[in-house]
Amino acid sequence: MKRLFTGLTDPGLLRAVNQDDYFIDPKGRFFIVADGMGGHAGGQEASRIATQAIQTYLNEHWDSDESSQLLLENAFLKANVEILQDQSKHPERADMGTTAVAVMFRDDQPWCAHIGDSRLYRLRGAKLHQITEDHTWVARAMKSGDLTPDQARIHPWRHILSKCLGREDVRQVDVQPFDLQPNDRLLLCSDGLTEELSDQLIASHLKTIRACDRAALALVNAAKERGGRDNITVVIVAFDDSNSYEE
């Protein structure tokens, strides 16, 4: 399937510094979004280290005998180690960390890995499906039935992460394969988008605006129109056997 893609990041309306980062492999083999935390310098550095470490590991080991699952997991664990090493060298950044989500296409199989609350969505037809599961307190509460989705969206603890890169206790990362069909679209994003836009609004923009770059801009602008309280990052990947997705 033909693969078209774009990425866009914006500081939003309230933050002076953009602590998000993203990376798109020029060959379209993998895509990464990271959302840093821990103060201006710390958050920026954590997300930058993560995207750099993950893409470097994938490039260096792409043709190795590592399975795709292990390749992605090791790339994330390498990023965690590099953030920890930076923390030890720079005590002023000791609390920094970052979420991360990545998609990889290797041996004709798509894979995703994530930690934290940056998300991967797949749009198929008019239906938007969240492939990743947030590593947050409210996500666990929803899974156990203690919170409804509407309650979770406004809960004061909704930003509390149960996992992120930059912590000594990170031993494994959620990695999974997923399926794709012609005309599917993928969205990787930071929570600056999902904090402002419902899944229904995200789906509406993705299905009605076909060009990837215009869809990305529309999503970012819509999040800013609804408050833009955090940094906003989106990466869109579209698939088709024809030219219906031409920019």
N, C-alpha and C positions, 0 to 999 in steps of 0.2 A: 504494500500500500504506500502511496505517496505520502510523505511526511512534511508538513509545514509547521513552523513554530515561531514564537516571538516571546519576549519577556519585557516587563516594565516594572520599575519600582518608584515609589513616591514617598516623601517624608510625611504626607498627610498635612493637616491644618494646625495641629497643636504641638508637634514635636520639632525641636530645632535641629535635631540630628537624625539621620536615617540609619537605624541599626539593623535593617534588613540587608540581605545580599542574595544574589542569585548567579547561576552560571549555566550557560547553554553551550554544550559541545558543538563546535562548528559543523561536525559531521552528523549531528542529530542523534548521536548514540545515547546520550544521557543528559539529564536536566536536574538542577538542584535549586532549592529555595531554602534559605535559612533566616531565622528571626532571632537576633541577639538580645541579650538582657544583661543588666549589671552596670548601669551607669552609661553615660554617653561613650566614653572611650572604651569601656569594657564590652558593651554590647556590639559596637561596631567591629571591634577586634575579634570577638568570638565568632560572629557570623562570617567574617572574612576568612579567618583561619579554617573554619569548617568547610566552606565551599572550595577553598584552595586545596585543602588536604584531601577531600573526597575526590575532586577531579584529578588531582595528581596521582592518587593511588589507582584510580580506574584506568587512567592512561598508561601507567607503568605496568599494570598487571592484566591488561585487557586480553592479551594473547596467551596468558598463563593457563595452567591446568586447573586453576581454582574454579569450582562451580560458580555459577552466576549468583546463587544465594550467598555463598561464602565471600565472593568478591565484594558484593555490596556491603555485607556486614563488616568485613575487615576495613573497608574504606571509612565507614562511620566510626569504628573503633579507633582507627588511626587518627581521625579528626579529634576524637575525645582525648587521646594521649597528647596531641599537639596543643590543645587548649590547656590541659593541665600543666604542661611544661611551661607555657607562657605565663600561667598564673604564678608558678613558683619563681619565675624570673622577675615578675612585676607584681608585687604584693598589692598595689593599688587596684589591680584587676582580679583580685582573688575570688570575688563573687560572680565573675562573669560566666555566662553560659549561653547556649543557643539551642533552639529547635532546628530541625532539618527534615526535609522530605526530598527524596530523589526518585527519579524514574530512569530505568536503563533498558535498552533494547539490545539483546545479545543472543545470538543463535536463534533469531526469529521468535524470541519469547520476551514479552515485556515483564519487567520486575519493578517493584517499588520497595523502598525502605523509608522508615520515618522514626523520629523520636520527638516528643513534645506535641504541640498542637498546630503546627503547619500541616496543611492537608493536601491530599490528592483526591480530585473528583474525576468522574467519567460521565460525560453527557452522551447518551444514546437515544436518538430520537428526541423526545421532549422530556425524558426522564434523567434527572441528575442523581448519580449515586456516589456517596462518599466512600472511597475505597479504604482509606486509613481510618484508624480509630484513635481519637485524641488521648494523649497521656495526661489527663487532668483529673482533678478531684471530681468535677461535675460530670465528666464522662463515666467515671466509675459509679457515681450516684444514679445516673440515668440507667446504666446497665443493671443495677440492683433494684431498680424501680422506686428509689427514694426521691427522684426528681423527674418531672416531665420535661420534654424539650423546651417548652415555653418558660418553665421555671429556670432551667439551666441558662437560658440566654441572658437573664437579668440577675443571676445569682452573684452575690459579692465575691464568692470564691472561684468564679469561672476562669480566672487567669492563673490559678495555682496549678503548677505543673507537677506531675508525679515522676517525670523523667525528662532529662535534657542532656545535651552534650556539655562537658565541662564539670563532671562529677565523678568522684572516685568509685562510686558504686555501679557505674555503667559496665555491664558485662556482656550484654547482648542487645540486639536491635531487632525490631520487628521488620522482617523481610518476607515478601510474598509475591508469587506470580499472579498475573491477572490477564483476562482475555480482552481482545480488541476486535472490532468489526469495522468494515468500511463505513465512513462518515461519523465514527466516534470522534469525540474531542476530549482531551485531557486538560485539566486545570490544576496546576500546583500553585499554592498561595499561602501567604502568611495570615495570621489571625486579624490583621488590620483590615482585610477584606471581609472575612466572615463575621467579625464583630459588628459591622455596619449593614451587611446585606444578608437577607435570608436566602436559603437554598433556592426558593422559587424565583427570586430576583436574579440570582446568579444564572440559573438555567435560562431565564428569559433572554438575558443578554447574549449568552453563548449560542443559543439556537437561532436568534434573529439576526445577529451580526456575523456574517460568514468570514470576512477577512480577519485573520488572527490579530494583526496589529490594531485594527479598529475595535475589535472586541475587548482587547486588553485595556485600551484607553478608556472605553466606555465603562468597564468595571471599576477601574480606579477612580474615574470621575464620579460615578454613582456612589462609591464609598465616601468620597469627600463631601458630596452633597448631603449625605446623611450624618455628617459629623467629622469624619476623617480624623478620629481621635488617636490613631496609631499610624505607624508606617504601613504602607500598603505595597505588596509585591505580588505579581501574577506572572505565571508562565503558561502559555497555551500551546498545545500540540494538537494538530488536526490531521486526520487520516482520510485518504480517498484514493480510488483507482482512476478517477477522472481529473478534470481541472476545475471542479466546482468550488475549490477552496482558494483559487488563485487570489493573491493579494491585489 
